[in-house]
Amino acid sequence: MDAEQHQQFAQRMVRNQQRVFAYVVSLVPNRADAEELFQQTCLTLWEHWERYDMSLDFVPWACGIAHNHVRNFLRKRQNSQIQLDADVLETLALRSQQMRQRESDRAAALRECLKELTERNRVVIKNYYGGRSVAEIAKERDATPNAIYKLLDRTRAVLHQCVSNRLAAEGSA
């Protein structure tokens, strides 16, 4: 693989490291153990980066490697107070993966729904969730804080309905 592919791998690794860590945390009850296993996973990913097929989704591949580390860790800790049967671990891994996929689907639906908002509403949402206070937004828009709260409330309801409709449509497709 060339330097460009190595760069793409590095970008995917950095962009998805929180998701891989969340996966490990979902399988290991002790945070210190989860952090250690995550570090081991990262080392393995870097050691074997050339085996990664760039046409595939990074997260399932990385989580597969993390899953192997967790499984080996739990097997070695047989004298631990908390024992997870292999079937339970597989079920947890599957549920965690499903939750991440639903979260990813919701985020994609939200991005699309945000595009459907009027420019005015999109700017207010961006400012509010970007850390600006309602008072600041109201002053900038020459509106009352109450009017901005109402606008945010209506916009949240529209976004909620839009995301729900998109997810329902994808589920039936």
C-alpha positions in Angstrom: 0.0 0.0 0.0 1.2 3.5 -0.7 1.5 6.6 1.5 -2.0 7.9 0.4 -3.7 4.6 1.5 -1.8 4.8 4.8 -3.0 8.4 5.2 -6.6 7.3 4.5 -6.3 4.5 7.1 -5.0 7.0 9.7 -7.9 9.3 9.0 -10.4 6.5 9.4 -8.7 5.3 12.6 -8.8 8.8 14.1 -12.4 9.5 13.0 -13.7 6.2 14.4 -11.6 5.7 17.6 -14.4 6.8 19.9 -16.8 4.3 18.3 -14.3 1.5 18.7 -13.7 2.5 22.3 -17.4 2.6 23.0 -17.7 -0.9 21.7 -14.9 -2.1 24.0 -16.5 -0.4 27.0 -19.8 -2.0 26.2 -18.2 -5.4 26.6 -15.9 -4.9 29.6 -17.3 -3.8 33.0 -14.1 -2.2 34.2 -13.0 1.0 32.5 -9.3 0.5 33.2 -9.5 -2.9 31.5 -11.5 -1.4 28.6 -8.8 1.3 28.2 -6.1 -1.3 28.1 -8.0 -3.4 25.6 -8.6 -0.4 23.5 -4.9 0.4 23.4 -4.1 -3.2 22.5 -6.7 -3.0 19.7 -5.2 0.2 18.4 -1.7 -1.4 18.3 -3.1 -4.3 16.4 -4.9 -2.1 14.0 -1.7 -0.1 13.3 0.4 -3.3 13.0 -2.0 -4.8 10.4 -3.2 -1.7 8.7 -2.2 -3.0 5.3 -4.7 -5.9 5.6 -7.6 -3.4 5.8 -9.7 -3.3 2.6 -10.3 0.5 2.1 -13.6 -0.3 0.3 -15.1 -1.7 3.5 -16.5 0.1 6.5 -13.7 0.6 9.1 -15.8 0.2 12.3 -16.9 -3.4 11.9 -13.3 -4.4 10.9 -11.8 -2.6 13.9 -14.5 -3.9 16.3 -13.9 -7.4 15.1 -10.3 -7.0 16.2 -11.4 -5.4 19.5 -13.8 -8.3 20.0 -11.0 -10.8 19.7 -8.9 -8.9 22.3 -11.9 -8.8 24.7 -12.6 -12.5 24.2 -9.0 -13.4 24.9 -8.9 -11.1 27.9 -12.1 -12.7 29.4 -10.8 -16.2 28.8 -7.6 -15.3 30.6 -9.5 -13.9 33.6 -11.4 -17.1 34.5 -10.8 -16.4 38.2 -12.5 -13.1 37.9 -15.7 -12.4 39.8 -17.6 -11.5 36.7 -17.8 -14.3 34.2 -19.3 -13.7 30.7 -20.2 -16.8 28.8 -19.1 -16.7 25.1 -22.8 -16.6 24.1 -23.4 -13.6 26.3 -20.4 -11.9 24.9 -21.5 -12.5 21.4 -25.0 -11.2 22.2 -23.5 -8.1 23.8 -21.3 -7.6 20.8 -24.2 -7.9 18.4 -26.5 -5.6 20.4 -23.7 -3.0 20.6 -23.1 -3.2 16.9 -26.9 -2.8 16.3 -27.0 0.2 18.6 -24.1 1.9 16.8 -25.7 1.3 13.4 -29.0 2.8 14.7 -27.1 5.8 16.0 -25.3 6.1 12.7 -28.6 5.9 10.8 -30.2 8.5 13.1 -27.2 10.9 12.5 -27.5 10.5 8.8 -31.2 11.1 8.8 -30.7 14.2 11.0 -28.1 15.6 8.6 -30.6 15.2 5.7 -33.5 16.7 7.7 -31.3 19.7 8.7 -30.9 20.4 4.9 -34.7 20.6 4.6 -35.0 23.4 7.2 -35.3 27.0 6.1 -32.0 28.9 6.2 -33.3 30.9 9.2 -34.1 27.9 11.3 -30.9 26.1 10.3 -28.8 29.1 11.4 -30.7 29.4 14.7 -30.2 25.7 15.4 -26.5 25.9 14.4 -25.9 28.9 16.6 -27.8 27.4 19.6 -26.1 24.0 19.4 -22.8 25.7 18.7 -22.9 27.2 22.2 -24.6 30.5 21.7 -27.2 31.5 24.3 -30.8 32.1 23.5 -30.4 35.7 24.7 -27.5 36.2 22.2 -29.4 34.7 19.3 -32.5 36.8 20.2 -30.5 40.0 20.3 -28.8 39.3 17.0 -32.2 38.5 15.3 -34.0 41.4 17.0 -36.4 38.9 18.7 -37.4 38.1 22.2 -35.8 35.1 23.9 -39.3 33.6 24.2 -39.7 33.8 20.4 -36.3 32.0 20.0 -37.3 29.3 22.5 -40.6 28.8 20.5 -38.7 28.6 17.2 -36.3 26.1 18.7 -39.1 24.0 20.1 -41.0 24.0 16.7 -37.8 23.2 14.9 -36.9 20.3 17.2 -40.4 18.9 16.7 -40.0 19.2 12.9 -36.6 17.5 13.0 -37.9 14.7 15.3 -40.8 14.0 12.9 -38.5 14.1 9.9 -35.9 11.8 11.4 -38.7 9.4 12.6 -40.2 9.3 9.1 -36.9 8.7 7.4 -36.0 5.9 9.7 -39.4 4.3 9.3 -39.0 4.6 5.5 -35.6 3.0 5.6 -36.8 0.3 7.8 -39.6 -0.6 5.4 -37.3 -0.4 2.4 
